[in-house]
């Protein structure tokens, strides 16, 4: 609770938006990485 209050005081709306967009991009990249790993394994016949 104290940490989130401190973050809202230190980080204004602009930086909060940048953090939000950055986390969304990181999430999308991790999903694509997992799909790529699954596709490579599937092509090698190791997915059951």
PDB file of N, CA, C and O in Angstrom:
ATOM      1  N   UNK A   1       0.830  -1.200   0.000  1.00  0.00           N
ATOM      2  CA  UNK A   1       0.000   0.000   0.000  1.00  0.00           C
ATOM      3  C   UNK A   1       0.870   1.258   0.000  1.00  0.00           C
ATOM      4  O   UNK A   1       0.633   2.189  -0.770  1.00  0.00           O
ATOM      5  N   UNK A   2       1.867   1.271   0.864  1.00  0.00           N
ATOM      6  CA  UNK A   2       2.757   2.423   0.939  1.00  0.00           C
ATOM      7  C   UNK A   2       3.569   2.542  -0.340  1.00  0.00           C
ATOM      8  O   UNK A   2       3.807   3.641  -0.840  1.00  0.00           O
ATOM      9  N   UNK A   3       3.998   1.381  -0.871  1.00  0.00           N
ATOM     10  CA  UNK A   3       4.807   1.403  -2.087  1.00  0.00           C
ATOM     11  C   UNK A   3       3.997   1.923  -3.276  1.00  0.00           C
ATOM     12  O   UNK A   3       4.506   2.709  -4.075  1.00  0.00           O
ATOM     13  N   UNK A   4       2.745   1.491  -3.396  1.00  0.00           N
ATOM     14  CA  UNK A   4       1.927   1.975  -4.511  1.00  0.00           C
ATOM     15  C   UNK A   4       1.624   3.469  -4.369  1.00  0.00           C
ATOM     16  O   UNK A   4       1.573   4.192  -5.364  1.00  0.00           O
ATOM     17  N   UNK A   5       1.427   3.922  -3.150  1.00  0.00           N
ATOM     18  CA  UNK A   5       1.207   5.352  -2.926  1.00  0.00           C
ATOM     19  C   UNK A   5       2.459   6.151  -3.281  1.00  0.00           C
ATOM     20  O   UNK A   5       2.376   7.227  -3.872  1.00  0.00           O
ATOM     21  N   UNK A   6       3.613   5.611  -2.912  1.00  0.00           N
ATOM     22  CA  UNK A   6       4.870   6.262  -3.254  1.00  0.00           C
ATOM     23  C   UNK A   6       5.069   6.302  -4.767  1.00  0.00           C
ATOM     24  O   UNK A   6       5.545   7.301  -5.306  1.00  0.00           O
ATOM     25  N   UNK A   7       4.707   5.220  -5.448  1.00  0.00           N
ATOM     26  CA  UNK A   7       4.852   5.192  -6.908  1.00  0.00           C
ATOM     27  C   UNK A   7       3.932   6.201  -7.573  1.00  0.00           C
ATOM     28  O   UNK A   7       4.333   6.850  -8.539  1.00  0.00           O
ATOM     29  N   UNK A   8       2.721   6.345  -7.086  1.00  0.00           N
ATOM     30  CA  UNK A   8       1.804   7.317  -7.697  1.00  0.00           C
ATOM     31  C   UNK A   8       2.280   8.739  -7.463  1.00  0.00           C
ATOM     32  O   UNK A   8       2.033   9.616  -8.290  1.00  0.00           O
ATOM     33  N   UNK A   9       2.960   8.981  -6.348  1.00  0.00           N
ATOM     34  CA  UNK A   9       3.494  10.317  -6.103  1.00  0.00           C
ATOM     35  C   UNK A   9       4.701  10.578  -6.997  1.00  0.00           C
ATOM     36  O   UNK A   9       4.825  11.661  -7.568  1.00  0.00           O
ATOM     37  N   UNK A  10       5.599   9.586  -7.123  1.00  0.00           N
ATOM     38  CA  UNK A  10       6.830   9.785  -7.877  1.00  0.00           C
ATOM     39  C   UNK A  10       6.622   9.740  -9.381  1.00  0.00           C
ATOM     40  O   UNK A  10       7.306  10.446 -10.122  1.00  0.00           O
ATOM     41  N   UNK A  11       5.694   8.925  -9.835  1.00  0.00           N
ATOM     42  CA  UNK A  11       5.506   8.712 -11.272  1.00  0.00           C
ATOM     43  C   UNK A  11       4.231   9.424 -11.706  1.00  0.00           C
ATOM     44  O   UNK A  11       3.145   9.126 -11.209  1.00  0.00           O
ATOM     45  N   UNK A  12       4.368  10.361 -12.631  1.00  0.00           N
ATOM     46  CA  UNK A  12       3.177  11.050 -13.098  1.00  0.00           C
ATOM     47  C   UNK A  12       2.500  10.244 -14.214  1.00  0.00           C
ATOM     48  O   UNK A  12       2.910   9.125 -14.524  1.00  0.00           O
ATOM     49  N   UNK A  13       1.474  10.825 -14.800  1.00  0.00           N
ATOM     50  CA  UNK A  13       0.678  10.106 -15.787  1.00  0.00           C
ATOM     51  C   UNK A  13       1.482   9.707 -17.027  1.00  0.00           C
ATOM     52  O   UNK A  13       1.283   8.623 -17.575  1.00  0.00           O
ATOM     53  N   UNK A  14       2.375  10.569 -17.460  1.00  0.00           N
ATOM     54  CA  UNK A  14       3.148  10.280 -18.669  1.00  0.00           C
ATOM     55  C   UNK A  14       4.033   9.059 -18.454  1.00  0.00           C
ATOM     56  O   UNK A  14       4.042   8.149 -19.283  1.00  0.00           O
ATOM     57  N   UNK A  15       4.761   9.030 -17.377  1.00  0.00           N
ATOM     58  CA  UNK A  15       5.648   7.892 -17.110  1.00  0.00           C
ATOM     59  C   UNK A  15       4.850   6.641 -16.832  1.00  0.00           C
ATOM     60  O   UNK A  15       5.282   5.545 -17.189  1.00  0.00           O
ATOM     61  N   UNK A  16       3.690   6.774 -16.202  1.00  0.00           N
ATOM     62  CA  UNK A  16       2.844   5.609 -15.963  1.00  0.00           C
ATOM     63  C   UNK A  16       2.370   5.010 -17.274  1.00  0.00           C
ATOM     64  O   UNK A  16       2.315   3.788 -17.415  1.00  0.00           O
ATOM     65  N   UNK A  17       2.026   5.860 -18.236  1.00  0.00           N
ATOM     66  CA  UNK A  17       1.636   5.368 -19.553  1.00  0.00           C
ATOM     67  C   UNK A  17       2.776   4.659 -20.255  1.00  0.00           C
ATOM     68  O   UNK A  17       2.573   3.627 -20.895  1.00  0.00           O
ATOM     69  N   UNK A  18       3.984   5.213 -20.136  1.00  0.00           N
ATOM     70  CA  UNK A  18       5.141   4.562 -20.752  1.00  0.00           C
ATOM     71  C   UNK A  18       5.427   3.203 -20.116  1.00  0.00           C
ATOM     72  O   UNK A  18       5.750   2.243 -20.815  1.00  0.00           O
ATOM     73  N   UNK A  19       5.309   3.123 -18.798  1.00  0.00           N
ATOM     74  CA  UNK A  19       5.512   1.842 -18.108  1.00  0.00           C
ATOM     75  C   UNK A  19       4.451   0.837 -18.530  1.00  0.00           C
ATOM     76  O   UNK A  19       4.747  -0.341 -18.729  1.00  0.00           O
ATOM     77  N   UNK A  20       3.220   1.303 -18.666  1.00  0.00           N
ATOM     78  CA  UNK A  20       2.126   0.422 -19.075  1.00  0.00           C
ATOM     79  C   UNK A  20       2.354  -0.105 -20.491  1.00  0.00           C
ATOM     80  O   UNK A  20       2.194  -1.301 -20.736  1.00  0.00           O
ATOM     81  N   UNK A  21       2.725   0.772 -21.423  1.00  0.00           N
ATOM     82  CA  UNK A  21       2.998   0.352 -22.795  1.00  0.00           C
ATOM     83  C   UNK A  21       4.200  -0.591 -22.843  1.00  0.00           C
ATOM     84  O   UNK A  21       4.188  -1.581 -23.574  1.00  0.00           O
ATOM     85  N   UNK A  22       5.231  -0.282 -22.065  1.00  0.00           N
ATOM     86  CA  UNK A  22       6.411  -1.155 -22.032  1.00  0.00           C
ATOM     87  C   UNK A  22       6.091  -2.532 -21.513  1.00  0.00           C
ATOM     88  O   UNK A  22       6.612  -3.522 -22.028  1.00  0.00           O
ATOM     89  N   UNK A  23       5.240  -2.623 -20.499  1.00  0.00           N
ATOM     90  CA  UNK A  23       4.886  -3.934 -19.972  1.00  0.00           C
ATOM     91  C   UNK A  23       4.027  -4.715 -20.963  1.00  0.00           C
ATOM     92  O   UNK A  23       4.148  -5.936 -21.063  1.00  0.00           O
ATOM     93  N   UNK A  24       3.164  -4.019 -21.692  1.00  0.00           N
ATOM     94  CA  UNK A  24       2.363  -4.704 -22.709  1.00  0.00           C
ATOM     95  C   UNK A  24       3.240  -5.235 -23.831  1.00  0.00           C
ATOM     96  O   UNK A  24       3.031  -6.350 -24.308  1.00  0.00           O
ATOM     97  N   UNK A  25       4.225  -4.441 -24.258  1.00  0.00           N
ATOM     98  CA  UNK A  25       5.144  -4.883 -25.306  1.00  0.00           C
ATOM     99  C   UNK A  25       5.958  -6.088 -24.830  1.00  0.00           C
ATOM    100  O   UNK A  25       6.172  -7.033 -25.590  1.00  0.00           O
ATOM    101  N   UNK A  26       6.411  -6.056 -23.578  1.00  0.00           N
ATOM    102  CA  UNK A  26       7.162  -7.174 -23.028  1.00  0.00           C
ATOM    103  C   UNK A  26       6.304  -8.431 -22.980  1.00  0.00           C
ATOM    104  O   UNK A  26       6.793  -9.526 -23.259  1.00  0.00           O
ATOM    105  N   UNK A  27       5.036  -8.285 -22.629  1.00  0.00           N
ATOM    106  CA  UNK A  27       4.127  -9.429 -22.589  1.00  0.00           C
ATOM    107  C   UNK A  27       3.916 -10.019 -23.974  1.00  0.00           C
ATOM    108  O   UNK A  27       3.935 -11.239 -24.135  1.00  0.00           O
ATOM    109  N   UNK A  28       3.717  -9.172 -24.972  1.00  0.00           N
ATOM    110  CA  UNK A  28       3.521  -9.642 -26.347  1.00  0.00           C
ATOM    111  C   UNK A  28       4.781 -10.339 -26.862  1.00  0.00           C
ATOM    112  O   UNK A  28       4.694 -11.378 -27.516  1.00  0.00           O
ATOM    113  N   UNK A  29       5.954  -9.768 -26.567  1.00  0.00           N
ATOM    114  CA  UNK A  29       7.204 -10.387 -27.004  1.00  0.00           C
ATOM    115  C   UNK A  29       7.419 -11.737 -26.349  1.00  0.00           C
ATOM    116  O   UNK A  29       7.917 -12.660 -26.995  1.00  0.00           O
ATOM    117  N   UNK A  30       7.058 -11.875 -25.086  1.00  0.00           N
ATOM    118  CA  UNK A  30       7.228 -13.166 -24.421  1.00  0.00           C
ATOM    119  C   UNK A  30       6.272 -14.204 -24.997  1.00  0.00           C
ATOM    120  O   UNK A  30       6.641 -15.371 -25.124  1.00  0.00           O
ATOM    121  N   UNK A  31       5.054 -13.805 -25.348  1.00  0.00           N
ATOM    122  CA  UNK A  31       4.113 -14.733 -25.973  1.00  0.00           C
ATOM    123  C   UNK A  31       4.640 -15.169 -27.330  1.00  0.00           C
ATOM    124  O   UNK A  31       4.565 -16.352 -27.664  1.00  0.00           O
ATOM    125  N   UNK A  32       5.176 -14.236 -28.126  1.00  0.00           N
ATOM    126  CA  UNK A  32       5.746 -14.606 -29.415  1.00  0.00           C
ATOM    127  C   UNK A  32       6.944 -15.527 -29.260  1.00  0.00           C
ATOM    128  O   UNK A  32       7.126 -16.441 -30.064  1.00  0.00           O
ATOM    129  N   UNK A  33       7.767 -15.303 -28.237  1.00  0.00           N
ATOM    130  CA  UNK A  33       8.924 -16.175 -27.999  1.00  0.00           C
ATOM    131  C   UNK A  33       8.455 -17.585 -27.648  1.00  0.00           C
ATOM    132  O   UNK A  33       9.016 -18.565 -28.139  1.00  0.00           O
ATOM    133  N   UNK A  34       7.433 -17.695 -26.805  1.00  0.00           N
ATOM    134  CA  UNK A  34       6.910 -19.018 -26.464  1.00  0.00           C
ATOM    135  C   UNK A  34       6.295 -19.711 -27.675  1.00  0.00           C
ATOM    136  O   UNK A  34       6.457 -20.919 -27.845  1.00  0.00           O
ATOM    137  N   UNK A  35       5.593 -18.957 -28.515  1.00  0.00           N
ATOM    138  CA  UNK A  35       5.032 -19.554 -29.727  1.00  0.00           C
ATOM    139  C   UNK A  35       6.126 -20.010 -30.683  1.00  0.00           C
ATOM    140  O   UNK A  35       5.996 -21.054 -31.323  1.00  0.00           O
ATOM    141  N   UNK A  36       7.196 -19.242 -30.783  1.00  0.00           N
ATOM    142  CA  UNK A  36       8.313 -19.630 -31.631  1.00  0.00           C
ATOM    143  C   UNK A  36       8.973 -20.909 -31.125  1.00  0.00           C
ATOM    144  O   UNK A  36       9.285 -21.804 -31.910  1.00  0.00           O
ATOM    145  N   UNK A  37       9.185 -20.993 -29.807  1.00  0.00           N
ATOM    146  CA  UNK A  37       9.763 -22.210 -29.227  1.00  0.00           C
ATOM    147  C   UNK A  37       8.845 -23.406 -29.481  1.00  0.00           C
ATOM    148  O   UNK A  37       9.316 -24.480 -29.854  1.00  0.00           O
ATOM    149  N   UNK A  38       7.536 -23.224 -29.280  1.00  0.00           N
ATOM    150  CA  UNK A  38       6.590 -24.311 -29.518  1.00  0.00           C
ATOM    151  C   UNK A  38       6.611 -24.742 -30.971  1.00  0.00           C
ATOM    152  O   UNK A  38       6.553 -25.938 -31.254  1.00  0.00           O
ATOM    153  N   UNK A  39       6.694 -23.793 -31.907  1.00  0.00           N
ATOM    154  CA  UNK A  39       6.683 -24.109 -33.334  1.00  0.00           C
ATOM    155  C   UNK A  39       7.930 -24.896 -33.716  1.00  0.00           C
ATOM    156  O   UNK A  39       7.846 -25.859 -34.479  1.00  0.00           O
ATOM    157  N   UNK A  40       9.091 -24.491 -33.190  1.00  0.00           N
ATOM    158  CA  UNK A  40      10.336 -25.213 -33.486  1.00  0.00           C
ATOM    159  C   UNK A  40      10.262 -26.628 -32.932  1.00  0.00           C
ATOM    160  O   UNK A  40      10.655 -27.577 -33.611  1.00  0.00           O
ATOM    161  N   UNK A  41       9.768 -26.782 -31.723  1.00  0.00           N
ATOM    162  CA  UNK A  41       9.654 -28.115 -31.129  1.00  0.00           C
ATOM    163  C   UNK A  41       8.638 -28.959 -31.893  1.00  0.00           C
ATOM    164  O   UNK A  41       8.836 -30.162 -32.060  1.00  0.00           O
ATOM    165  N   UNK A  42       7.552 -28.340 -32.359  1.00  0.00           N
ATOM    166  CA  UNK A  42       6.531 -29.068 -33.099  1.00  0.00           C
ATOM    167  C   UNK A  42       7.079 -29.561 -34.432  1.00  0.00           C
ATOM    168  O   UNK A  42       6.768 -30.670 -34.866  1.00  0.00           O
ATOM    169  N   UNK A  43       7.900 -28.727 -35.083  1.00  0.00           N
ATOM    170  CA  UNK A  43       8.505 -29.145 -36.349  1.00  0.00           C
ATOM    171  C   UNK A  43       9.483 -30.290 -36.146  1.00  0.00           C
ATOM    172  O   UNK A  43       9.652 -31.118 -37.042  1.00  0.00           O
ATOM    173  N   UNK A  44      10.127 -30.355 -34.996  1.00  0.00           N
ATOM    174  CA  UNK A  44      11.050 -31.447 -34.713  1.00  0.00           C
ATOM    175  C   UNK A  44      10.326 -32.685 -34.202  1.00  0.00           C
ATOM    176  O   UNK A  44      10.960 -33.714 -33.969  1.00  0.00           O
ATOM    177  N   UNK A  45       9.028 -32.607 -34.025  1.00  0.00           N
ATOM    178  CA  UNK A  45       8.243 -33.766 -33.623  1.00  0.00           C
ATOM    179  C   UNK A  45       8.327 -34.080 -32.147  1.00  0.00           C
ATOM    180  O   UNK A  45       8.103 -35.225 -31.754  1.00  0.00           O
ATOM    181  N   UNK A  46       8.644 -33.097 -31.314  1.00  0.00           N
ATOM    182  CA  UNK A  46       8.772 -33.367 -29.889  1.00  0.00           C
ATOM    183  C   UNK A  46       7.573 -32.895 -29.085  1.00  0.00           C
ATOM    184  O   UNK A  46       7.608 -32.941 -27.855  1.00  0.00           O
ATOM    185  N   UNK A  47       6.524 -32.447 -29.738  1.00  0.00           N
ATOM    186  CA  UNK A  47       5.311 -32.034 -29.024  1.00  0.00           C
ATOM    187  C   UNK A  47       4.301 -33.158 -29.134  1.00  0.00           C
ATOM    188  O   UNK A  47       4.005 -33.626 -30.233  1.00  0.00           O
ATOM    189  N   UNK A  48       3.770 -33.595 -27.998  1.00  0.00           N
ATOM    190  CA  UNK A  48       2.843 -34.720 -28.037  1.00  0.00           C
ATOM    191  C   UNK A  48       1.398 -34.256 -28.018  1.00  0.00           C
ATOM    192  O   UNK A  48       0.484 -35.080 -28.046  1.00  0.00           O
TER     193      UNK A  48
END
